[in-house]
Amino acid sequence: MKIFKLILLIFIAFITTSQEVEEIVVSAEKIEKNILDVTTTLNLYEGDFLDTQEITELGQLSYYVPNFNVQEQEVSYPSFSMRGIGNDSGALTFRIGRFLNGQSMGTTTMSSFALFDINRIEILKGPQPTTFGVDASAGAVNVVTKKAEIGKTYGGFSTGFGNFNRSYIETIHNFTLSENSALRLSTYYVDKDGYTKNLNGGSVNGRGNANAVRLSYTHNLTERLLADVVLYHEYNDSPGPGFKNIFIPSPRDQKNSIYGPVDFRNDELANTKRYLNTYQFLFDYTLNTNSSISFNLQNSSTRTDNYFEADGSFIQLFSAMNNRDDDLESYEIQYNFKNDILSFFVGFNEQTRSASESYEFYFDEGYLMSFLGVDALTSFQYGLPGILDPDFGGAGVFASNRIFDSALDLFSARASYGQAILANYQALPVPLYTENRFDRADEEATSLYFNSSIKVNENLTLTLGYRENETDSTASQSVPDCPRPLLLFGVCQTPSYEISNNFTDPGQGLFKYGANYAFNDDISFYANYSEGRINPVVAFSAVTPAEEVETIDVGFVIVNSKTFLSGAIYTYDFSNYSVQRLNYATGQTELDIMDTATIQGFEVYGSFNFGLNSKVFGSFGNNDAKLGSNTASGQSFDYAGNKWRFAPEYTYSLGIDISLNKFNTILAYTYQDDMFAEESNDPFTLIEGYGLLNLNLNYLMDEYEVSAFAKNLLDEKYLIDIGNTGGNIIGTPTVIAGAPLTIGVSISLNY
């Protein structure tokens, strides 16, 4: 450890030799600042980095960000994890905020969108109560798009193709309409097959398909009033996620590899469709030299249709159609003040959002009867709770988190279990059994917030932030009578019901304290203490207590003409942290409330220019995240001491960017350590660590550019998710393989 610290000090001394300072401006603290002046741990990725690395999804970017993981197996339900904290806690409740141009994309189906014509992406670590609100109790991701530029007229066109029948077109046009206004039109189109073959025809795992258009309009209405309008539409139609169940193997798949093809034999192909529309109206009025007022309006909506094979096998054991409509409206007014000593802003925000969701579940009753019988015999054989157990009924024998005994060969037991389900199948003369469920969640929230910075002297600046929040929430769930009863039982599998619940949360004041010390023109140090709070989760049948967290970050930022380097150490202390767990009596996913939990770690990222033609860039993160020992009620916790979901202990990336004459080459390697896909830490949900090598080549010819890319150059075999519905209900987890070698070429014209 001493040698490591010495090397680090020598490295910092080397890269911080006096250089001309290059200013980097961010809006991470609600107003634009030099990155050297912020008190928040921030990972910044500019549009040029995204373009040269061929990054068009947040999931692709996350490999380069320390202690950050995004699972985008399909656009409608991405999963975010930051420093080990993730898992959204309800249809409208988040720990990691998702924002577009500083405005909330605050439902799950809105938070994944194509990355094109981007100015920068800011990834903020730790609670952001005063800047982004309660939806950012663990952090926030803010995507800032490029605005229309007044006084400039230019454009660009790019097209290309690649394997998996990939075709690609992107256009950018910036028009000056007058001396006070400009219009920017950006379009993006990608279409490709899924990278996993379906033996019954077609493919799955095709995330990334998009047909999008963004219109940005900027107008200096008066000398004091500036208006920005952003209109965005995106349509996605992609092969759906390929959950694969290797414990119920297809007779067509001789190898039965977790990385191999799937065999889905339904009439409906696994597919994801989504419509996303967002309208933003941003106004800024200058009152005088020191103060201004900003006023923002936003309306966003999504319509999503998913058909997926939940059991991941060739049999009709459990498949589903999911339709969801989300709506969000918000407005925000903020007063800003700044002089040489003091700066502050105070604002008010009101937001209304809703999520309306329907499910249609299907299964073959012959396989259901086989599953019930085999599950009963298997639970008796191993002395484990099964689906018919009076205390743990509702899920298969191997869905229980209580079975992970080293004396049990879990893989062999599950394999035998799956084979027996196939062997005991008897076809019944009835169509597939169908059942429906409807969920709805509504929320109205108001916030009053304040943030101030005072310059104590030339080097030291102190900050104080505060937010109050009040929320009214309603949730409901209903199950109508099934179209026909089960053949053998004469009743519906689930009796019809309709339940609703509502709750008003008065909120709790949240503080954030920070300090920034400018060591010199190139280096600053900062520290912050921040409080985060997730509102009580209002489900149709219960309300969980508010989740609270206190964090401390201590870090540094170095910026000069050759170097950008930022790092931080951090600690988190949680109370009432909620963890998703299956209730075996009902088959429903529920939340356990932990008494306490802690996280600590460190991270660093940056780049260094050796000269005009070469630079290196990289990141490193270490994260120690384990669940607590007891629930808030004092009971022992089933998952005590387990690792958090999608929380690798180590992540790192390293890349080199070399330009020679008109050629540019970027070679980058990213690595994620072992991690569990479920907080149960079921041994089969362990995703082994993997590294990906990516190559980007560019040749510049005046206004033309020819590019080629290869993602996963070495064709590494890896998994991006394990568990899903198959593991939670049936007891045989399903897997989703990561993308294999993906290549493409394109040609661009700028004018």
Sequence and secondary structure as in RCSB ss.txt:
>XXXX:A:sequence
MKIFKLILLIFIAFITTSQEVEEIVVSAEKIEKNILDVTTTLNLYEGDFLDTQEITELGQLSYYVPNFNVQEQEV
SYPSFSMRGIGNDSGALTFRIGRFLNGQSMGTTTMSSFALFDINRIEILKGPQPTTFGVDASAGAVNVVTKKAEI
GKTYGGFSTGFGNFNRSYIETIHNFTLSENSALRLSTYYVDKDGYTKNLNGGSVNGRGNANAVRLSYTHNLTERL
LADVVLYHEYNDSPGPGFKNIFIPSPRDQKNSIYGPVDFRNDELANTKRYLNTYQFLFDYTLNTNSSISFNLQNS
STRTDNYFEADGSFIQLFSAMNNRDDDLESYEIQYNFKNDILSFFVGFNEQTRSASESYEFYFDEGYLMSFLGVD
ALTSFQYGLPGILDPDFGGAGVFASNRIFDSALDLFSARASYGQAILANYQALPVPLYTENRFDRADEEATSLYF
NSSIKVNENLTLTLGYRENETDSTASQSVPDCPRPLLLFGVCQTPSYEISNNFTDPGQGLFKYGANYAFNDDISF
YANYSEGRINPVVAFSAVTPAEEVETIDVGFVIVNSKTFLSGAIYTYDFSNYSVQRLNYATGQTELDIMDTATIQ
GFEVYGSFNFGLNSKVFGSFGNNDAKLGSNTASGQSFDYAGNKWRFAPEYTYSLGIDISLNKFNTILAYTYQDDM
FAEESNDPFTLIEGYGLLNLNLNYLMDEYEVSAFAKNLLDEKYLIDIGNTGGNIIGTPTVIAGAPLTIGVSISLN
Y
>XXXX:A:secstr
 HHHHHHHHHHHHHHTSS      EE TTSS EEGGG  S EEEEEHHHHHHTT  SHHHHGGGSTTEEEE SST
TS EEEETTEE   STT  SEEEEETTEE  SGGGS     SEEEEEEEES  HHHH GGGSSEEEEEEE    T
T  EEEEEEEEETTTEEEEEEEEEEEEETTEEEEEEEEEEE   SEEBTTSSEE  TT EEEEEEEEEEE SSSE
EEEEEEEEEEEEEE    B TTS  TT SS  TTS B    SS  EEEEEEEEEEEEEEEE SSSEEEEEEEEEE
EEEEEEEEESS SSS SSEEEEEEEEEEEEEEEEEEEE SSEEEEEEEEEEEEEEEEEEEEEE HHHHHHHHHHH
HHHHHHHT   TT TTTTTS GGG TT   TTS HHHHHHHHHHHHHHT    SS  EEEEEEEEEEEEEEEEEE
EEEEE SSSEEEEEEEEEEEEEEEEEEEE   SS  TTTSS SS  EEEEEEEEE    EEEEEEEEE SSSEEE
EEEEEEEEE   B SS B   EEEEEEEEEEEEESSSEEEEEEEEEEEEEEEEEEEE TTTS EEEEEEEEEEEE
EEEEEEEEESSSSEEEEEEEEEEEEE  SBBTTS B TTTT B TT  SEEEEEEEEEEETTEEEEEEEEEE  E
ESSTT  GGGEE  EEEEEEEEEEEETTEEEEEEEESTT    EEEEEHHIIIIIS  EEEE    EEEEEEEEE
 
